[in-house]
Amino acid sequence: EEQAFWVLVQLMRRYRMRGIFRSESPQLAVELFKFNKLLQRTCPALHRHLTEEGVEMSMFMSEWALTLFACSFPLDFSFRVWDAVFVRGFSFIHQLSVALLRVHEAEMQHACFEDIIFLLRAIPESLKENKQLMCSVLAAAHDVAWDSTSLEEEAEEYWEECQRKDAEEKKEEEISKVE
């Protein structure tokens, strides 16, 4: 139990995951923004189709990011993901998510909203049934291009915009309370 506690502490501090779980912090929104940009750059046609169909990245990425793929994915897959996160950082979550979508890209390209959601929900089971697929997805994730400088700069701008909007909303709330 003590070791698990210290793992959690490291995740929160070293990998900046604490902000993802804080209600007053838009860090989860920033991580979703980064993933959205990464998918747009690496799989533009798929990104465009998902957007056209109304699929929000938060519909699946929130669970994947918040649990580091531990919720519905096979345990041996989750162990490997956690190992990679400790070695490569939280960016691996984004890279792995892109790799998972690439595996199902051809199916998703021709699917409507409901079918895309069904495909996304079936991903964990497909990995349970096919260990070779699991290994190939994990390997492919390491090859997803991650331009940290560009993504981090854009994310920083997005973060500042979120904070500016939050400050404006709080100010408007205070004004409406006074009136």
N, C-alpha and C positions, 0 to 999 in steps of 0.2 A: 504494500500500500504506500509506503513512504517513497519508493522509487517512482510509482505512478504519479504521486504528487509532484515530484521534482521534474518529471517529464512535462506535466501540465504547466508548471512554472516556466520552464524553458520555452514552451510553445507560446505562452503569453508574452514573455519578455523578448526573447531573442528573435522570434519570428513575427513579432508585432500582431499577434492574433487577438490580443486583449481588446483592441478597438473594434473588432468585428462583433463582439458580444455586448458592447456597451450601448445602451439605448440612445444616449445623447451623441453618439459618434456615428458619422456616416461612413465609417471605414468599410463596412460590407458593400455599400453602394460604390465606393471607390474600387474595390476588388471586382465587382460586377462590371464596372466601367472598363477596367483593364482587360478583363476577359472578352468583353464585347469588341474592343479595339483589336485584340489579338486575333479573334475569329475573323473579323472584318479583313485583316491583313493577310491571314494565312488561307482562308477559305471564303473569298469574297462572294462567290455564287451561292454557297450555302447560307452565309450570313444574310444576303439579300433575300433569299427564299424564306428563311425563318422570320425575318422582319416583315415581309409581305404577308405571311400567314398569321402574324400577330403573336408569334412565340417570343415571349420575354425571356431574357437570359436568367432572370431571377426565378423562373418557374422550375428550373432544375439546378442551376449553379449554386443557389443559396444552400441547399442541402449538401451538395458535394463539397462546397467550401467550408461550411460550418462544422461538418463531421470529418473532414479529410477523407471522404469516401468510406467511412466506417459504418454508416447507417444501414444501407441495404445491399452493399457489395459483399462479395465473398471475403471471408476473414483473411485468407492468404493473400488476396489482392490488397486488402487494406494494410496489412503488415508491410508489404512492399512499398505502398504509397507513403506510409509514415517514414520508412527508412529513407526514401528519396527526398521527402520534405526536410528531414533533419540534415541531409547532405547538401541539397540544392536550394532549399528555402521554399517559401510559399509559392513562388512562381511556378513550381512544378505542378501545383494544382491546376493552374491555368493551362499549362502545356498538356497535361494528361486529359483535361476536359476537351481540348481541341482534338487530340488523338482519338478519343472515344467517338466524337462526332464524325471524324473522318471515316471511321470504320463503317458508319451507317449513312454516310453522305449520299450515296446513290439512291438509297431508299427514301431518305428525307426529301431529296430534291423534287420528287414527284408526289409527295404526300401532302394532304391537307392538315390543318391545325390538329384535329383530333388524332389523326394517324401519327403525326410527329410526336405528340405527347405520349401516345401508346408506345412508340419506338423508344423514346427516352426512358420510360418506366421499365422497359424490358431489357435495357442494357445490363443491369446487374445479373439478371438470370442468364443472359447469354454468356457472361463470363464464367458463371458457375458451371455451365454445361460444356464449355470449351476452354480448357486450360491453355491450349496453344494460342488461342485468340487473346487470352489474358496476358500471356507473355509478350506477344507481338505488340499489343497496345502499350504496355509499359515501356517496351523498347522504343516504339515510335514516339512516345511522349518526350523522350530525351532529344529527339531530332526536331521537335517543333521550335522554329526560330523564335527566340525571345530577345527582343531589342530593349533591354532594360532602360537605357538612357531615354529613349523616345517615349516609351510607355510610362515611365516614372514622371517625366516632365508633364505629359498630358494628364496623368492622374493627379499631379500636384495642382495643376490649373483647375481640374474638376473639383478637387477637395476645397480649394479656395472659393470656388463658385458656390459649392454646397454650404460652406460656412457663411458666406455673404448672404445667401438666401435665408439661412436659419436666423441670422441676426435681424434681417428685415422682418421676418415673420414674428419674432419675439417683440420687436419694436411695435409692429402693428397690433399685436395682442395687448401690449401695455397701453397703447393709445385707446383701443376699444374699451378697456377696463375703466379708464379715466372718464370716458364719455358716458 
